[in-house]
Structures are given as structure tokens and as C-alpha cells.
């Protein structure tokens, strides 16, 4: 019976490490908040975007952002306020 203990521990350790690696990859790949296609946040809204009343403070960087909306495409743009 003592011969199986190291095998079971290594089996569960393998899955635990694999799960941690998946979480880290998910965080690095999918944490693209407020960025369209990986671009930097613009200083002015793009052409065709309309001003909305939506304003928020990003908890990640502490800056205030205003939301602009393109009615033709449905896209949203986040512009940092000064």
C-alpha cells in the first residue's frame, strides 16, 4: 500500500500544476479590458462615434473613462478623460 502513495501524489500534483498553468494563460491572454483589438486607449473618440452619458473609473488604473458608441457598427470606444 505504501508503494501507491507517491504515484497518487504525483498524479494529483500533475493535474494541480496543469490547472494553475491554464489559469495563468487565461489571465494573460484574455485580460484585454477596454481595449479594442489590443490597441491603446485613444485620446479622442474615432470618427462616427457618439458621446454617451456613461462615465466610469477603472479600478485597475484609477483613471476616468468616457464611453462613446458607434450606432452603425455597435462598437464602443473608451476614451480617458483629462
LOBANU-825927 format. One record per residue (C-alpha): residue number from 1; residue in one letter; x, y, z. Coordinates in Angstrom, 1 decimal. Layout:
R,NUM,a,X,Y,Z $
...
//
This chain:
R,1,x,0.0,0.0,0.0 $
R,2,x,2.8,2.4,0.7 $
R,3,x,4.0,2.0,-2.9 $
R,4,x,0.9,3.7,-4.3 $
R,5,x,1.1,6.9,-2.2 $
R,6,x,3.9,8.5,-4.3 $
R,7,x,2.0,7.6,-7.5 $
R,8,x,-1.2,9.2,-6.3 $
R,9,x,0.5,12.3,-5.0 $
R,10,x,2.3,12.8,-8.3 $
R,11,x,-0.9,12.2,-10.3 $
R,12,x,-2.8,14.9,-8.4 $
R,13,x,0.2,17.2,-8.4 $
R,14,x,0.4,17.0,-12.2 $
R,15,x,-3.3,18.0,-12.5 $
R,16,x,-3.0,20.8,-10.0 $
R,17,x,0.0,22.3,-11.7 $
R,18,x,-1.7,22.0,-15.1 $
R,19,x,-4.8,23.8,-13.7 $
R,20,x,-2.6,26.6,-12.4 $
R,21,x,-0.9,26.9,-15.8 $
R,22,x,-4.3,27.1,-17.5 $
R,23,x,-5.4,29.9,-15.1 $
R,24,x,-2.3,31.9,-15.7 $
R,25,x,-2.5,31.6,-19.5 $
R,26,x,-6.2,32.6,-19.4 $
R,27,x,-5.4,35.7,-17.3 $
R,28,x,-2.5,36.7,-19.7 $
R,29,x,-4.4,36.1,-22.9 $
R,30,x,-8.0,37.1,-22.1 $
R,31,x,-7.4,40.2,-19.8 $
R,32,x,-7.8,42.8,-22.6 $
R,33,x,-10.3,45.1,-20.8 $
R,34,x,-11.3,48.3,-22.5 $
R,35,x,-9.0,47.7,-25.5 $
R,36,x,-10.3,47.1,-28.9 $
R,37,x,-8.1,44.7,-30.8 $
R,38,x,-5.2,45.2,-28.4 $
R,39,x,-4.8,48.9,-29.3 $
R,40,x,-4.0,51.7,-26.9 $
R,41,x,-6.9,53.7,-25.5 $
R,42,x,-7.4,56.7,-27.8 $
R,43,x,-7.2,60.4,-26.7 $
R,44,x,-10.2,61.4,-28.8 $
R,45,x,-13.1,59.3,-30.0 $
R,46,x,-12.9,57.9,-33.5 $
R,47,x,-15.0,59.4,-36.3 $
R,48,x,-18.6,58.3,-36.3 $
R,49,x,-18.7,57.6,-32.5 $
R,50,x,-21.4,59.4,-30.5 $
R,51,x,-21.0,60.7,-26.9 $
R,52,x,-22.8,58.8,-24.2 $
R,53,x,-23.6,59.7,-20.6 $
R,54,x,-21.6,56.7,-19.5 $
R,55,x,-18.5,57.5,-17.4 $
R,56,x,-16.6,55.2,-15.1 $
R,57,x,-13.4,54.9,-13.1 $
R,58,x,-11.3,51.9,-14.0 $
R,59,x,-10.3,50.1,-10.8 $
R,60,x,-7.2,48.7,-12.5 $
R,61,x,-5.5,52.1,-13.3 $
R,62,x,-7.7,54.6,-11.4 $
R,63,x,-8.4,56.8,-14.5 $
R,64,x,-11.8,58.1,-15.5 $
R,65,x,-13.1,56.9,-18.9 $
R,66,x,-16.0,58.1,-21.0 $
R,67,x,-17.8,55.7,-23.3 $
R,68,x,-18.5,56.5,-27.0 $
R,69,x,-20.8,54.5,-29.2 $
R,70,x,-20.9,53.8,-32.9 $
R,71,x,-24.6,53.2,-33.9 $
R,72,x,-23.7,51.8,-37.3 $
R,73,x,-21.4,49.0,-36.1 $
R,74,x,-22.4,48.7,-32.4 $
R,75,x,-18.8,49.2,-31.3 $
R,76,x,-17.9,51.1,-28.1 $
R,77,x,-14.8,53.2,-27.6 $
R,78,x,-13.4,54.1,-24.1 $
R,79,x,-11.6,57.4,-24.0 $
R,80,x,-9.7,58.5,-20.9 $
R,81,x,-10.8,61.8,-19.5 $
R,82,x,-8.3,64.5,-18.6 $
//
